[in-house]
Amino acid sequence: MDIKKIDWWRTSFGQEEISMLTKSMSEEHISQGPVTAEFEAQFAKAMNVPYAVATTSGSVALLMSLMAMGVKRGDEVIVSNRTFIATAHAPLMLGAKVVLVDVHRDVPVMDVSLIKKKITARTKAIMPVHLCGRAVDLAGIHRLAKAYGLCVIEDACQAMFSKNERGYLGTQSDVGCFSLGVTKLISSGQGGVVVTSNRRTYEELKLIRNHGVPGTFEATYPRLGFNFKFTDIQAAIGLAQLRRVKDRLLKLHSLYRKYEGNLKELDFPFLRLIPVNVNAGEVPLYIEALCQNRDSVRNYLNSRGIEVRPFLPNLNQSPHIKNGGSFPHSTEFSKHGFFLPSGPDQSDSNVDRVLNAMQSYVRRKKIGLF
Ligand SMILES: Cc1ncc(COP(=O)(O)O)c(C=O)c1O
């Protein structure tokens, strides 16, 4: 029998994106120009923050932020051991050293109580990562940053429109970074945004995005930068996607609740959802689960046409980042974690199929078939 494959992530682009794109192109708005400015203005407004700077990716947003904060060769930057490697590559690109911190036992975000002993005279910045919309303890980080004179760059690439009690994640520190990659809440294909409340930082970011050059016709070269410019083509797609935010948030919440309710009922102690505090305003971008028999669950679901993505490795497993010390909680997550099919365009019937397959896995497991 030919079974229709279920992808681990589904998102959508439609007529609105095509119309915005066509309009932008027919008005000869192709490279970075007025459509980008409009996207930045709308993004900043939606995020309730004064300034937004769009760029080529979330990775570049992180790199530009570190450059704006003056991070340089020999500095140390504190990073969560559980994140996509982009968070560490940004400081490494500037010649800084990445100092890793383990995550909490129950949720894979930085355990802020572990940071203090990692701070040295060379520490320049902390990069909290709000993984899968989960808020890092920003109040704790800001206290440390104040005490030791450090800057804070929030990696909110997986946390667009996620909130804690003070408002949107990514907007509460020196700078915050978002990704517009395809597996994010909204997407422009590739893309990223840096937000800040500081006017000088905003001006620096705009310079960095354009090789440090302030004017177009009266160019001078006052500082280091690069071509990190966005395009109006991407911004047109981004503007159409911004209009979908409300519906997408509803959809991601409903998927999360559906998985949460059904997985609880499975009554299988070795398989559980990694919680997202949706009641506090966190956005469950992905459906993340833990299972002691991850590979066996994965093989079973794969055999039923369901794509399951295992968690990314920990940063301390990379030869070019290797840090001393142990990271017991990160190790558990990387060994046993996986993503179940989700995303704003994942159909309820697909999720029903996933849940049925998981029920069937558990039944078979209970009678010793695995
Ligand atoms: C936590 C985190 N940081 C940074 C990035 C990098 O974003 P981009 O892929 O847009 O460069 C990602 C992308 O997946 C991410 O998940």
The ligand as an SDF file (V2000), in Angstrom:
LIG
                    3D

 16 16  0  0  0  0  0  0  0  0999 V2000
   17.9830   28.7750   18.0600 C   0  0  0  0  0  0  0  0  0  0  0  0
   18.4030   29.1940   16.6890 C   0  0  0  0  0  0  0  0  0  0  0  0
   19.3060   30.1630   16.5510 N   0  0  0  0  0  0  0  0  0  0  0  0
   19.6900   30.5810   15.3350 C   0  0  0  0  0  0  0  0  0  0  0  0
   19.1850   30.0390   14.1830 C   0  0  0  0  0  0  0  0  0  0  0  0
   19.6670   30.5020   12.8600 C   0  0  0  0  0  0  0  0  0  0  0  0
   18.6610   31.0350   12.0600 O   0  0  0  0  0  0  0  0  0  0  0  0
   18.7690   30.9620   10.4650 P   0  0  0  0  0  0  0  0  0  0  0  0
   18.5400   29.5430   10.0470 O   0  0  0  0  0  0  0  0  0  0  0  0
   17.7030   31.8950    9.9850 O   0  0  0  0  0  0  0  0  0  0  0  0
   20.1290   31.4200   10.1230 O   0  0  0  0  0  0  0  0  0  0  0  0
   18.2280   29.0330   14.2790 C   0  0  0  0  0  0  0  0  0  0  0  0
   17.6590   28.4060   13.0820 C   0  0  0  0  0  0  0  0  0  0  0  0
   17.1080   27.3440   13.0980 O   0  0  0  0  0  0  0  0  0  0  0  0
   17.8360   28.5730   15.5590 C   0  0  0  0  0  0  0  0  0  0  0  0
   16.9340   27.5960   15.7080 O   0  0  0  0  0  0  0  0  0  0  0  0
  1  2  1  0
  2  3  1  0
  2 15  2  0
  3  4  2  0
  4  5  1  0
  5  6  1  0
  5 12  2  0
  6  7  1  0
  7  8  1  0
  8  9  2  0
  8 10  1  0
  8 11  1  0
 12 13  1  0
 12 15  1  0
 13 14  2  0
 15 16  1  0
M  END
$$$$
